[in-house]
């Protein structure tokens, strides 16, 4: 089935009244949590996982699709009005967007962010729909050694590109792998890392790990560093719509941001920081108004925001076709698939075509809903920023505890949630990223299985792990991954210094 016919079938699945309602709920919830600082799509989907088990998989994933795109859009509101990016992908939007808000152009900045999100999300989702079958054709021919190489590349790229240093990222990955291996070894029956606790023999539920690291640790971390003086959002002044000049300057930036963001999401380079910064640097180099950069250039909002949303859609490509998450949100969605007994990978399009294409169609529908709903409701979302932070995170904590208990109706899971949440707090406190830990916990057991299979097929010959052209290319890419992050960090700082935003860049980097 070609991409066009499959997408038409997906629209037939997603356009039922029930699924449209799920998409609307997801869009509204995603935008709400995206607007609130420090809360992103990964945390929201993780909190909703325990209460969606009674929902059919199609409806649940359509709702998750709306949350994913909605949170990406909502993060721009916080960045522009508060100069506080809720996620790392919105970091570059804050630099020019907040300057526009101070100049009385907040509404124009929010409008170009919303329309750019729609344009980039639509193009990137269509690219996903048409290219996914070809990626699957390649993936079907991969063997155990090839998949192991892909997982190792995913470990290294996520560990190297997310966080303040490669070493800290890799420590986080290793810690996640150790947590993922807790329990009984499926092949030998040996107990691993259970420390004499019978309740750990079945391992730790990945949903519990995710909720603990994204919700509990975030609440404890922000409570520990909370300031009594919360910044007030700027008022929406000036024109509610974009001028003709704004349109003329924005549309090329939307397209360039899409072209930069989607490929870097489709390959495992870890996170949205790189494409958004590359987009910002490209707009700074190509603009005809260089004097406005650093003072509120609309291209500096349009380009990075488009790159961020295109990157989000691109990250679904390796998830759906290879079963490899390259971002925190993709990792949470992988767990969601597994909770329904579905394993993303080359056979997913064949075994669950209605689910996959319904999800892709829901991304397009949710994207259109976002544009129609959020442009008139910008003022309402801005008022959400006035919710007192203590009330907000108290609610998240209670919701997390209820979700953990509902998994197995066990108080032991609550103690595990608190313990892993405290671990996540200390990781954040000392600069260790938590997203690589999640990916290590999810992919660690899969990597072990592929390694054992590859060694069994080769009668224990380790050279078989690098005997195929695909695995050789993957490990060459891995070697580049060890070098590229250092070069990118230096280049980013040098470019920020050249464009006169080094101080602002360092402030946003420290915030993340």
Secondary structure, 3 states (H helix, E strand, C coil): CCHHHHHHHHHHHHCCHHHHHHHHHHHHHHHHHHHCCCCCHHHHHHHHHCCCCCCCHHHHHHHHHHHHHHHHHHHHHHHHHHCCCCCHHHHHHHHHHHHHHHCCCHHHHHHHHHHHHHHHHHHHHHHHHHHHHHHHHHHHCCCHHHHHHHHHHHHHHHHHHCCCCHHHHHHHHHHHHHHHCCEECCCCCCEECCCCCHHHCCCCCHHHHHHHHHHHHHHHHHHHHCCCCCCCCCCCCCCCCCCHHHHHHHHHHHHHHHHHHHHHHHCCCCCCHHHHHHHHHHHHHHCCCHHHCCCCCCHHHHHHHHHHHHHHHHHHHHHHHHCCCCCHHHHHHHHHHHHCCCCCCCCHHHHCHHHHHHHHHHHHHHHHHHHHHHCCCHHHHHHHCCCCHHHHHHHHHHHHHHHHHHHHCCHHHHHHHHHHHHHHHHHHHCCCCCHHHHHHHHHHHHHHHHHHHHHHHCCCCHHHHHCCHHHHHHHHHHHHHHHHHHHHHHHHHHHHHHCCCHHHHHHHHHHC
